[in-house]
Amino acid sequence: MMKVKETIHSLIAAIDGFSGISYKVHVDFYRNTFTVFEWRNKDNCLPFTNLESKSIGSMEEFKRAIYLMRIWEWEPSYRKEAGIILDGKYWSVKLNTKHNIYESEGMECFPPDWKRFCHEVEKLTGIPFR
């Protein structure tokens, strides 16, 4: 198992729901900020009047969780062996550190800590990430 002895600078994670809602989160640990994009297909549109205030979590707690999940050890690709998927979830995670970039992606197949990862993103941003 590889140990990361370098500082995490940023994380970019995306979920593309081909028939629903898609999300992209960019977390900048250096600046202690994050940006969230959410877009919906025409069947899942909400009027702007439904915007609501969100509660956000701690950047330090999120960073600690990322280190514990060891995302740098995730496989580069998670895919089902057989068949063609026409409607599902595509996801990607890009972790930038001081010396390396770790990327992982998948289609309807996920790393062992995926649910925990999504939960931690939701705690940080205050929006669903699934």
C-alpha positions as semicolon CSV with decimal commas, in nm:
position;residue;x (nm);y (nm);z (nm)
1;M;0,000;0,000;0,000
2;M;0,125;0,341;-0,098
3;K;0,142;0,614;0,164
4;V;0,090;0,973;0,062
5;K;0,347;1,189;0,233
6;E;0,246;1,504;0,051
7;T;-0,014;1,772;0,093
8;I;-0,353;1,747;-0,077
9;H;-0,413;2,068;-0,273
10;S;-0,750;2,010;-0,436
11;L;-1,018;1,759;-0,519
12;I;-1,262;1,761;-0,809
13;A;-1,550;1,513;-0,803
14;A;-1,838;1,473;-1,047
15;I;-2,144;1,258;-1,085
16;D;-2,330;1,259;-1,415
17;G;-2,680;1,118;-1,398
18;F;-2,772;1,076;-1,763
19;S;-3,145;1,090;-1,696
20;G;-3,146;1,312;-1,390
21;I;-2,928;1,546;-1,190
22;S;-2,552;1,593;-1,228
23;Y;-2,308;1,744;-0,978
24;K;-1,952;1,873;-0,982
25;V;-1,763;1,977;-0,669
26;H;-1,426;2,151;-0,666
27;V;-1,258;2,169;-0,325
28;D;-0,951;2,392;-0,292
29;F;-0,773;2,298;0,031
30;Y;-0,506;2,562;-0,024
31;R;-0,763;2,845;-0,027
32;N;-1,003;2,665;0,208
33;T;-1,295;2,703;-0,037
34;F;-1,525;2,487;-0,245
35;T;-1,754;2,537;-0,544
36;V;-2,057;2,323;-0,630
37;F;-2,230;2,299;-0,965
38;E;-2,566;2,127;-1,002
39;W;-2,747;2,088;-1,329
40;R;-3,065;1,910;-1,423
41;N;-3,221;1,783;-1,741
42;K;-3,545;1,943;-1,859
43;D;-3,761;1,691;-1,668
44;N;-3,597;1,781;-1,333
45;C;-3,605;2,160;-1,349
46;L;-3,680;2,363;-1,039
47;P;-3,779;2,729;-1,040
48;F;-3,529;2,973;-0,891
49;T;-3,776;3,061;-0,616
50;N;-3,703;2,726;-0,450
51;L;-3,346;2,823;-0,365
52;E;-3,274;2,770;0,002
53;S;-2,997;2,835;0,247
54;K;-2,764;2,538;0,298
55;S;-2,562;2,438;0,601
56;I;-2,199;2,366;0,518
57;G;-1,951;2,148;0,699
58;S;-1,589;2,176;0,805
59;M;-1,307;2,178;0,549
60;E;-1,071;2,026;0,809
61;E;-1,311;1,737;0,878
62;F;-1,354;1,678;0,505
63;K;-0,977;1,676;0,449
64;R;-0,930;1,433;0,738
65;A;-1,194;1,202;0,585
66;I;-1,021;1,215;0,245
67;Y;-0,692;1,107;0,404
68;L;-0,866;0,822;0,591
69;M;-1,037;0,696;0,273
70;R;-0,701;0,678;0,092
71;I;-0,848;0,789;-0,241
72;W;-0,500;0,776;-0,395
73;E;-0,530;0,396;-0,372
74;W;-0,854;0,376;-0,571
75;E;-0,832;0,200;-0,905
76;P;-0,811;0,426;-1,212
77;S;-1,132;0,276;-1,355
78;Y;-1,434;0,090;-1,219
79;R;-1,648;-0,071;-1,489
80;K;-1,877;-0,371;-1,516
81;E;-1,726;-0,642;-1,730
82;A;-2,018;-0,724;-1,959
83;G;-2,288;-0,532;-2,134
84;I;-2,350;-0,179;-2,248
85;I;-2,493;0,072;-2,004
86;L;-2,717;0,328;-2,171
87;D;-2,861;0,490;-1,863
88;G;-2,669;0,508;-1,538
89;K;-2,430;0,709;-1,329
90;Y;-2,085;0,808;-1,442
91;W;-1,855;0,946;-1,173
92;S;-1,501;1,080;-1,155
93;V;-1,262;1,198;-0,883
94;K;-0,938;1,388;-0,935
95;L;-0,712;1,441;-0,635
96;N;-0,427;1,692;-0,679
97;T;-0,138;1,675;-0,437
98;K;0,190;1,864;-0,422
99;H;0,368;1,608;-0,642
100;N;0,102;1,384;-0,801
101;I;-0,243;1,371;-0,954
102;Y;-0,464;1,071;-0,874
103;E;-0,766;1,008;-1,096
104;S;-1,041;0,751;-1,070
105;E;-1,366;0,709;-1,260
106;G;-1,643;0,461;-1,316
107;M;-1,979;0,372;-1,463
108;E;-2,231;0,206;-1,230
109;C;-1,941;0,045;-1,044
110;F;-1,779;0,208;-0,741
111;P;-1,479;0,183;-0,506
112;P;-1,539;0,035;-0,157
113;D;-1,558;0,376;0,017
114;W;-1,784;0,540;-0,243
115;K;-2,091;0,578;-0,018
116;R;-1,876;0,725;0,258
117;F;-1,711;0,961;0,009
118;C;-2,051;1,084;-0,113
119;H;-2,168;1,130;0,246
120;E;-1,858;1,339;0,328
121;V;-1,913;1,558;0,018
122;E;-2,275;1,609;0,126
123;K;-2,167;1,704;0,480
124;L;-1,923;1,959;0,343
125;T;-2,142;2,118;0,076
126;G;-2,490;2,084;0,222
127;I;-2,627;1,940;-0,106
128;P;-2,697;1,583;-0,218
129;F;-2,412;1,408;-0,397
130;R;-2,537;1,074;-0,527
